[in-house]
């Protein structure tokens, strides 16, 4: 891509390949139109030439975003709205580029799929999983905690770094108790484990995933099934860890065997434990703080990779939570 700045407030971008340009612009130029959501610009397209008109900062930032998206298209990958959102975030907020993110891409050999961290904290998370044997990711829903852990587990298996993958989460959430639900034990717990299956099937086709499960390479089970086991040569993921009691968290952490890696994920603002029990995830932050070999990674609403409104919703709820907390503290002092 060639950049030619004509004068203040105008930037012309030319692309060598008309097909690449069309893929970048999107059907009916929708990708360029979408950029107007973020930047106060006007755009003119003629063939493989794009002219941007607007304030200096707006057109410079837009040009940087387009340059990052151009890198995606050059690899033969389609550009979607999510890619644009993330590219804007890198350029405007994180002071990083999509090129920086590529350094931490996760390649899953079994499906030839490439997973790219979408934010600075996601990069730190991937770094941590590469370096530490126990990684604890804490943050709101939609920040990629479970998804990236699943990607790392599959990548480790296909690199023959581990011989099996174990996925687990507490089976009691939102006040329901398994004993009152119909069906066998597996039929009872399966709905609670569905998000883990969803992440798995998004990275590996269903037939391949089914074979891995049938062979015992991938085991998906409720946390209660981990008691009494020693998990060697495995990549273990504990999801929704905010719903573990203190004794459950201790039980899980002490299952770690030789040549194994554990990733724990959770959101401490969505605790469903009954009887005001202390969350094992909340407690572990103070107990294991500073222990060598264990890394905590924290996510915020800025790391959310779902609909843009989700960030605003999470931020609003967090502000409300802090407001109530301050009010309770004031009442105690009064």
N, C-alpha and C positions, 0 to 999 in steps of 0.2 A: 504494500500500500504506500502511495506517495502522498505526502502532505504539502500543500502549497498555501501559505497564508498570504492573502491578497492585501488586506489592510486591517485596521482596527475594527473589530466586530464582524469579520467575515473569514471563514475558513473553508478551503476547498480540499476535498479528499478524492483521490483517484485510485481506482483498483485495476490491477493488471488483468484480472480474470473476470469477465462479465458474469459468469455463472456463480463465482464466489460472491460478487457484489449483490446479485439477486437473492442468494441465500441469506446474506447478511441483512439486506433491507427487509426481507420477509414478504409473504404474500400481500399484495396490494400495499406494500411499503409499511406494513403494520409495526415492524420493529422500530423504525425511525419515528413513526407517529407516537409510539409508546414512550419514547425518550422525552417527549414534550411534557409528560407527567412530572418529570424531575427538573427539566431545564427550560428556561424561557428562551426558546429558539424558534426559528423558522428554517425549514429545510427544503431544498430544491434538488430533485434527482433527474439526471439525464444520462441514460445508459449506465455506464460504470462510474459516473462522476456524482459526487454528493457535495452540495454547497450548504454550509451552515451559516446562519445570520443571527446575531444576538450580542449580548454583552460579552466582554472579553472572557470572564471566568466561565460563563455558561458554555460558550463554544469550545473553550479549551478543555473543560471537563467532559463535554459531550464527545469531543474528538478522542480523548483518552479511553472513554468507555467503548467507543466504536472500534478502536484499535485492539482492545482486549477481546471483543466479540469476534473480530476478524481472525484472531488466533484460534478461536474455537472452530470457526467455519473452515479454516485452512486444513484442519485435521479431519474434515469430512463429517463433522458433527453438526446437527441442527441447532439453531439458536432459538430458545423459547423465552417467555416472559421472566421465568425464574432466573435464567442466565443474565438477563438485562438487570434485574433487581440486584443480583449479587455483584455484577461488574460496577454498577453505580456505587454500591456500598464500599467496595474496595477503593475506588478512586476518590470518593468524596469524604468518607468517614475514616477508613482504616489506614489510609496512606499506603496501601499496598496495591499490587496489581494481580491480575489473574495469573500472570507468569509466576509470581511468588507462590501462588496456591498450587501450581502444577508440580512444584518440587515435592509436595506431600500427597500426591495422588496415590490412591490405593488400587493396585491392579489385581483383579480376581481372575487367575489363569483359567479356572474351570468354566467361566462364562465369557471370558475376554472382555470383562466390564471394567471400566475405569471410573472410580469414585473420587471426586474432588472436594476437599474441604471448602466450605462456602464463607468462612469468616476467620478472623484472627484466632478466636478462641477454639474454633474447630481445628485449626492448624496445630495449636498447642496441645490439643487433645490427642491428635494423631501422633505428634512428637512423643507425648507421654507414653502412649501405648507401645511405641517402638522401643522406648528406653526403660520403662519401669515394669516390674512384675505385678504390681497392684496399682490400678488407676481408678480413681473415684470421680465421676463426672456428675456435677450438681447443677441443675438449672431448670428453667421452665420447659413445658412440652413443646415439641416442634423444633428443638435446637440441634437435632441430629445425634444425640447421645447414643441411643440404641442403634441407630442405623449405621453410624461409623464404626461402632464396636463390632457389629455383625460383619461389616466389610473387612475389618482387620482380622477377625477370626477366620473367615473364609480364605483370605489371602495367606494367612499363616499356615492353614491346612494345606493349601495347594503348593506352598513352598516347602512342605514337609517339616515345618518347625514344630508342629503338634500333630498328634494322631487322631484327635477327636475334638469336638466342639460341644460344650454343654451350655444350654440356655435355660435360665430359670427365673422365676419371679414369685412373689407371694401369691397364694391362691385365694386369699380372702381380701376383698376390697369393697368399698362402698357399702359396708354394713351387712353384706350377705355372708351366711355361713354355709359351707359346702354340704353339711349333713342334711340341710333342708331342701337341697336341690335334687331333682330327679336324675336317674341314670347311674352308670358306673362311675368309678373315680375319674377315669380319663375323660368321660363325657362331661363330668362336672367341672373339671379344671380346664378343659380345652378352650372355652370362651375367654378365660383369663390369659391364656398363652397366645391368643390370636395375633396380637401385635408382633410377637416374635416370628410367627410364621409369615406374616405379611412382609416383614423386612427381608426374611430369607428368600421368599419367592420373587421379590423384586430384583434380587441379585443373581439368582440361579433359577433356571427354568424348573417347573414343577416336577417333571419326570426325574431330573437329576437330583433335586432336593429330596424327593421321595426315596430314591435309591440310597442316598446318604443316610437318611433316617432309618431305613430298614436295615442297613448294615451296621447301625449303631455308631456311625461316624458323628452324626449330629443327634444329640439327645435334648429334647425339650420337655422339661418336667417342673412341677411345682417345687418351691423351696424346701418343703417338708421332706421331700424324697432325697435330699442331700445329706441328711443326718447319718452319721456313722461311716461315711465314705471318705477315702483319700483319693484325691483327683490328680493323678500324675499325667504328664505329657498331654495336657489339655488346655484349651482356651475357654475360660469360663466367664459367662456374662450373667450378672444378677441385675435384672431390670426392675423398675418400680421399687427401689430399695427403701424409699421413705416409708413404705408400709411393712417393714420388718420391725419386730420388737428387738429390744437390746440383746436378749439371749439368742435370737435367730441370727442377728448380724455376727455375733461372736462365733456361733456354730458355723456359719458360712465361711467366714474368713479363715477358720482353722481347718477347712477342708483342703486348702491349697497344698499340692504335692510337688514333687520334683519336676523340673522342665515344664512348669505350667505358668499361665498368666491369667490374672483375674481383672475384670472390668466391672465396676459397680456403678449403676446409673440411678438417678432419682431426682425428684422435685420436692423440696422440703416445704413448699407452699401448698401441696396437695396430699396431705397426710390423712388417711382414712382409718387409722387405728381406733378401736373402741376403748372405752373406759379410761381415756386420757393417758394411755400408755406412752412412754417415751419412744420416739422413733429411733431405731438403730442407726439410721443415716445421720440424724441430727447429732446423736451422741458420739458417733465415730469421728466426727470432725475435731472434737477436742481430745479424744483419747489417742488418736493416731497422728495428730498434728506433729510434724517434725520427725516422724519415724523414717529412717532411710529406706529407700526401696519402694515407698508409697508416695504417689503423687495425686494431689487434688487439682481438678480443673473446674472452674466455675463459668457458667454461661449466663447470659442476660437476654432480655427481649430482643436485643440487636442481632442475636444469633439465630433467631427464628427463621426457618426456611419454608414456612407455609404461606398462606395468603397474607399480604402485607397488613391487613387489619388485625391479624393475630398478635403482631407486635404491640399494637395500640391497646388491644384488650388486656394483654398480660401486664403492660405498663400501668393501666388504669387500676387493675386489681391489686397490683403491688403497692401503688400509692394509697389505696384504701386500707390495705393491711397495715402499712406504716402509720397511717392516721389513727387507726383503732389502737395500735400498740402504744402510741404516744398518749392517747387519751387514758388508757388503763394505767400507764405509769404515773400520769398526773393525778389520777384518783388515789393511787396508793400513797403518793407523797402528801396528798391533802388529808 
